[in-house]
Amino acid sequence: MMEPTGPIRVASIPAAHPYVQHLAAPDGASVVTRLPDPPPDVPDPLPGQWWPPEMLRPDWVAEHDQEFDLVHLHFGFDAVEPRELHRWLGQLQRSGRPLVFTVHDLVNPHFTDQRQHRAQLDVLIPAAAELITLTPGAAAVINAEWGRTAEVVPHPHMFPLPNLGDPAHDVGETLLIGVHAKSLRANLDPLPVLIALDSAMKDVQRTRVRVDLHPDLLTRTDQPATVLRHWLQGRTDDPRWQVSVHERFTDDQLQDYLAGLDLCVLAYRFGTHSGWLEACVDVGTGVLVPSTGFYAEQHGHPSFPRSATGNIDQSGFTQALRQITKDPRLATPPRPDRLAQRRQIAANHERIYRRALLARQAR
């Protein structure tokens, strides 16, 4: 039987993702080690590319099962058919390697059609030895939908710990509000948020908005991109509106961008949790979140009413913005002690891993 304090080798899927990297004890005082991501079997992979994950192949498990004690799945299974996940889980069982699954997304933010994601969860959640999620609300859904208990372990910091200075953020006379459209992934629906802001700013003074876009939105011909461009063109002569077009930020650029905002409004139409929100918390920037998903549970940020269809209640939005302009501290709940939190997160994961391994040995 494995020693209670012995080392634990984890095949993390993936290992190189910032979230996963920040599960480790910050001072290295941990017996948990994670296998590096195997190079993906694709032509000319990008530097650091980990998808599609090789570890999700049954033959990879069979060939390497002596190199790890358990698997911890986070991301990367989007394109794997449920029947293939069944085959993969069957090989894990034959190899005697338990699965720990962190349910980051009850709905997949990259797809409007959720049928495959739900089918994948229907395979993974019942089969996992241990489940983790990030908020009590998500854990309640998992219990109600699948009859499983998921341990709630909060999201760690996003930016490196040495980069996290004093989160105090002084707001000037004008509140700078940021809305980032990125490349309009499936759950990003910024136009209703921008329209709500435009209307609210008629009643809420001393506000201005910065809208960020990736360059592909300037040339795309699909309706969401076209309509968004057309609407923003109508704000060209309004000094309260600034549109910034640029490639995806580097990590340092993202930190500077977020730190330069007074308030970030998340434009998600659906979703579950947000690393972007955590990055705002890291730098002390206020956040206004939609009522969808469990964003408000991550730290207690204020929310605006947004329906499952994406519609925004204008009076509720205006009221939320007015309250924040009167007291910006409402949008900046106290930042956790990220160092102490990181240590606790690492300890929680080690405890969950040991529980999964001991349960395997007891069978």
Secondary structure, DSSP 8 states (H G I E B T S, - for coil): ---TT--EEEEEESSSSHHHHTTS-TTS--SEEE------SSSS--TT---S-GGGSHHHHHHHTTS-SEEEE-S--TT--HHHHHHHHHHHHHHT--EEEE---SS-TT-S--HHHHHHHHHHHHH-SEEEESSHHHHHHHHHHH---EEE-----SS-GGG---------SSEEEEEEEET--TTB-HHHHHHHHHHHTTTS-SEEEEEEE-GGGGT--SHHHHHHHHHHHTTTT-TTEEEEE-S---HHHHHHHHHT-SEEE--BSS-S--HHHHHHHHHT-EEEEESSTTHHHHH---EE-B-TTS-B-HHHHHHHHHHHHH-GGGG------HHHHHHHHHHHHHHHHHHHHHHHHH-
